[in-house]
């Protein structure tokens, strides 16, 4: 499956993508937020396809893997929503690729999958990510305290953000 944005193409992640994704996750600007992922963990967690509620895509620019984006669906009818998470290579950050990937996936989730609410939960001090999500229409909902354990063992706050379909900035 391929989804096309203005700058990106999202393609379902494959096992062959694992080395490229592991290399991106090892970059300090990415590992700072995502923690340590070796090749085996990438293969298991990102390309394994074990959870039917998760859908992962590589982010391609000019045919080259520059990142990863995933959707994790909550399909309980009374609480239906979908969470998004992503990472980009250092060289791809600050170039509009992140918002384009988010917008591309959000359009798919709203238009094709029928979701009315999307969420994302970056670290509260990840200002670049928060700006990227806001460009697509995500709004801050609140701070989740001591939400994520970082590689050094400390726990950091996360900013819960959501986007309703009618607020989506295409």
N, C-alpha and C positions, 0 to 999 in steps of 0.2 A: 504494500500500500504506500502510496506517495502523496504527500500534501505539499502544495506549493505556495510559498509566500512571495514577497517582492524580492528578497535576497536569498532566502533559504529554501531548501527542499527537506522535508522530514520523511524519512524512510524507516520502516519497522526495523528495529535493531536486530542484528544477526550475530551469531557466535564469532564470525570472522571480524567483527568490529571491535572485539574485546581488546586487542593490543593498542589500538588507537585511543580507545576510551581510557584504558589504564594509564597511558602516557599523559593524557590531558589531566586526569585526576591526580597525577604525581606533581603537576606544576604547583608551585607554592601558592599562587593566587587562587587556585581551585581547592587544593588540599586544606587551605585555611578554613574553608567553610564546610567541606565534604568529609574531611578526615582521610584516613589511610585506606586505600583500596589497592590491593595487589591484583594481578591478573586473574588469579583463581576467584577472588571475591567478585570481580567484574563479571566473569563468566557465570558465576552462580546467581548474583543479585540483579544484574542488569540485562544479561542476554539469555538467562535460563528459561524465562517464560513460565515460571512456576505458579504465579498468582493470576488467576483469570480476571481479577479486577484491575490489574495493572497493564498498561500499554506503553511500551517504551519505543522511542524513535531516536535515531541519530540525526543530528543537525548537519546538513551538508551545505557548503558554499562552494560553488564551482566544482562540484563533484568530490570535494574533500571533507572528511569528518572533522568538524570543529567543535562538536559538543553533543549533548544528550538532553532530551526532554521526555518526561513521562507524565502520564495521567493515571491517577488512582481513583477508581470510581467507587462511590458508596451507592449501591443500588437498592437499598431499603426504600420502598416507595414514599414513606412519610418523611424521610431525611435525605432524599436523593441529591447528590452533589458530586463534584469531582475535584480532587486536589491536583495541582501541577507542581513539578519541581524540575530544575534544569541546572546544567553547568556548561560553561563555554571555555574554550582554550584562552589562554592569556592574550594571544594575538587577536582574538575575535572580540574581546571585551571593549566596550565603549565605541562600537561602530554601528550600533542599531540592529545588530544581528539578534540579540536577545529579545528585544521587543517584537521583532518580526517573527521569530520562532514562537513566542508566546501567543501572538495574535493569530498565527496560522493554526496552532493547535486549538486555541479557544474557539475559532470559527468552526472547526471540525466538531468540537464537543457540543457546541450550541446548535449548529445547523444540522449536523448529521446524527448526533447521538441524543439530541433533545434535552440537554442539560440546561437548567435555568440559573444555576449558581456554581461558580468556580471559586476555589480557595488556593491560597499559597501562603507559606509561613517562613519567610526568610529570617535569618538572625536579625535581631532588632538593630544591630549596628552595621548591617550590610547595606550601606546607603546606595551603592550602585545598583544592587538588585532591586531595592525598594523603588528607586526612580524608574527602572525598566518596567516594573509591574504597573506603576502608576500611569505610564504612557499608554498602556492598553486599557486603563479604566479601573484597575484594582484599587480599592479603598481600604485604609486601615480600619480594623474592627477593634483590636485591643492587643495588649501585650500578654503573652503567655510566659510567665516567669519561670526561670531555671528549666527551660523546655528541652534544650538539646545539650548532650554531652559532647564536648569538643575533644580533639585528639590528645590534648594535654590533661584531660580529666575534669576540667572545670565545666560547669553548666552555665549556659548563656540563655538570655531571654530571646524570644522570637516574636515578631510582629505578625499577627494573624491579619491577612488581607483577604477580601473577597470581591467578587465581580458578579453582578446580576446580568443576565442576558440583555436586558434593556439598557444597561449602562456601558455595554461593550463598545469600545472605540475602534472602529474598523479602519 
